[in-house]
Amino acid sequence: MVQNLKRAFETTRSRVLLVLCAGLLSATIGYSLAQTIFFDESQTVSSLDELIQRYQAYRDDVYMMVVPDWYLWPDQVERHRKQVRPRRFSK
């Protein structure tokens, strides 16, 4: 059994594969350590209320829901366009 393992690791292909696996493992461990050491505290929330406030600010500033015209009645389409367009294209 030991001789079979020695013979398997003597080939060049096995050594290259072993070096690549060891490099990938060390890179993964290094990346995870770097993330924990240099973690940005501004990206965390301490309560559910803070999370909801951040989501609402994101939703109001960035994400505008655009409903297809075929889904609404004609008067709803015009009312929706009056509400969304000034805010959406004013920046």
C-alpha positions, 0 to 999 in steps of 0.5 A: 500500500505504501509503495503504491502511494509513493509510486502515485506521488512520484509522477509529475502530474500528481506533484503538479496537482498537489502543488495546485491544491496546496496553493488553492487551499492557502489562497482560500485561507489567506483570503478569508483571514484578510476579510476578517482582519480588514472587515468594514464595520460600516457594512453591518447593522446592529438591529432590525430597525437599522436594517429596515431604515437602510433598505428603505433608503436604498429603495427610495434612492436607487430602485424605482419600480416600473410597472409595465403599461399593459398591466395598468389602466391608462389613467394609472399609467399617467399618474405613475409616470408623473410620480416616477419620472421627475424623481428618476431623471432629475439626478 
